[in-house]
């Protein structure tokens, strides 16, 4: 196939389009989308196309089978003729629609990410989809999406649209961290294009240790049920009971065990397949002002993150992953997609190495001391919350034991025949609940890491057992505090401190911390460079 004509070449690559006062021309998408759009729309309207085929077969008139294609294909072709875009010196604009015209304009100064996607069909035709983000939440219809351009024109376009991120900027209402240079100062990268994370094929062994496989299996079962494949009626009769009785208890238990093994195998295979398709070839590359993530086996994605929106990171450690010595890494960022996954299920050592490079203040000074401090955030000892917090963990985790025992006693008092083996239930629950409570307490803690030369003060918070999270949040990104005490917390002298930020989950909690330690945390973070102990308007106590 011949190369695109000049009208198909993105305008921002020319100096005339970027010159002050110049009017950029309106451009069309790549001409090869005339092949892609019909296929995409046929897949989107596949139920209608199948319905037309069924109508043609049942009526005996084969022309009815073409009704779906007659309407879908012309509509798909109009998408190319009615979609134009231009890249001007101040705005990027997109016009779409035939009957209802829409015009979307994005100021170039507000662009925070330019992501690149390419599914197998796009890759075969040498195309790529460009998704421009401003760091704000947007509906699907309001996303600036160019589907698609020639793959060779995408990278120069992304470089030009993100050129302004090479100088730091601040977002109103979101204070810039202390370790970033002042606005207007060039941001030197320690190593241009330095790779800080790299996927290894052996990591696929961690995929079954998450709930992804169970979610995929549940989705598949739901899809089968919609098509009636799982809607068979199950009736239990006397013959069924006699068959089960003849089968034998031991044989029945073996059959159930075999079914569980098959389920685990299927779920594990599904999880591994999803893991490979999503994260194969993952590379995390640091360009100083931007962070680029490349991943995908079939659909290739290149995600660009503006490091000026980075406020910290979260290490996720679900129970099974934690026992296997693995974890996941997420970036805490402001704006759209505030919890961007950096590393999937990976060895804990790889997560710690990437975390150290991700949070190290190399955009200002890449010294051994600051890099070591960032590395220590992953395993620095945390301050425990004392015996009162431990008692609350046990009370909240072990309530099923006395509740089950009370239900059995009540049933016996009402004259019901309660078999002796029913009392094994609270006996079995007691050690499980106690282990859960102890693990929740071991996972509870916090620490304030003092600021050093070129590095801000960090707040490290950890909580959870089945899904434990350890969050490293930089103090300059905290914009408010909440100190909350319930009735029982006041009796125990505890409180829950919430650090409010414009990034990630917006509110990060230090659970069941002794009240004296709560004020110490606020004072230490205030001394590290924030606005001091919060005023009454920012600090509330709720009962």
Buried (B, 14 or more C-beta within 10 A) or exposed (E): EEEBEEEBBBBBBBEEBBEEEBEBBEBBBBBBBBBBBBEBBBEEBEEBBEEBBEBBEEEEEEEBBBBBBEBBBEBBBEBBEBBBBBBBBEBBBBBBEEEEEEEBEBEBEBBBBBBBBBBEBBBEBBBBBBBBBBBEEEEEEEEBBBBBBBBEBBEEBBBBBBBBBBBBBEBEEBBBBBBBBEEEEEBBBBBEEBEBBBBEEEBBBBBBBBEBBBBBBEEEEEEEEEEEEEEEEEEEEEEEEEEEEEEEEEEEEEEEEEEEEEEEEBBBBBBBBBBBEBBBEBBBBBBBBBBBBBBBBEBBBBBBBBBBBBBBBBBBBBBBBBEBEBBBBBBBBBBBBBBBBBBBBBBBEBBBBBBBBBBBBBBBBBBEEBBEBBBBBBEBEBBBBBEBBBBBBBEBBBEBBEEBBEBBEEEEEEEEEBEEEEBEBBEEBBEEBBEBBBBBBBBBBBBBBBBBEBBBBBBBBBBBBEEBBBBBBBBBBBBBBBBBBEEEBEEBEBBBBBBBBBBBEEEBBBBBBBBEBBBBBBEBBBBBBBEEBBEEEEBEEEE
